[in-house]
Amino acid sequence: MERWKNSCAVVTGASSGIGAAIVKSLLKADLQVVGSARRVDRMEQLRSSLANSLQSRLHIIKCDVSDMMSVNEAFDWIEEHLDGVDILINNAGVHIKGQLLTMNINDVEKTLQTNVMGMVYCARRAFNSMKKRNVNAHLVLINSILGHNLPNLGPSIMPFVNIYPMSKHATVAMTEVLRQEFRENQTKIKITSISPGLVNTEMTTELCKTMCALEPEDVSMAVLYCLSTPPHVQVHELIIKPVGEEF
């Protein structure tokens, strides 16, 4: 990670869970970190929990990744104050429980807009910054095991994941599409999809009471591993499961 010292890393969905853990890990690795989230109050709580030596390198921006104008405003600020983006951790995502056939269609659209278009909006702005400065850079997409396999919960158990696995399958495809576009644009940008199994976060509290789960810090360690590879090495896809996971 030494080569990334004082580089600028942007983490979306940074106010809790996996995003917050990644922010902490990157700060400890001596990067300038932009934590973007809708809940700025939670970001301020995160800052206050940090050692004094780390607090000044955390830059907090309010951003709703599902809103292209909000994303553009956030990246405009980064360009003006931090000269650009070297690392983007596309982490922001939502899951709203329900059945695809009966749930509120607005919730279905919100999931796709956040989990798919939000990644696209942020990736486009980060790419422009990285290519313009011709830097070694890295884009990390926080995916899910559900982007690869959809478990059958069995009879008499109503499925509740609805559009979420579809949005994560899109992330798998997006990783390869962007890899090819980065190559053909003759950039030095690497891309990685990290697909964890169940992670103990605010979104999964009930599930984690009865199932094996990873901790957010396990995912942040995986992010640092991928970032620490040499410039010519790309970890394209990394799947992480807790030992004993049921699916």
Disulfide bonds with the S-S distance in Angstrom:
none
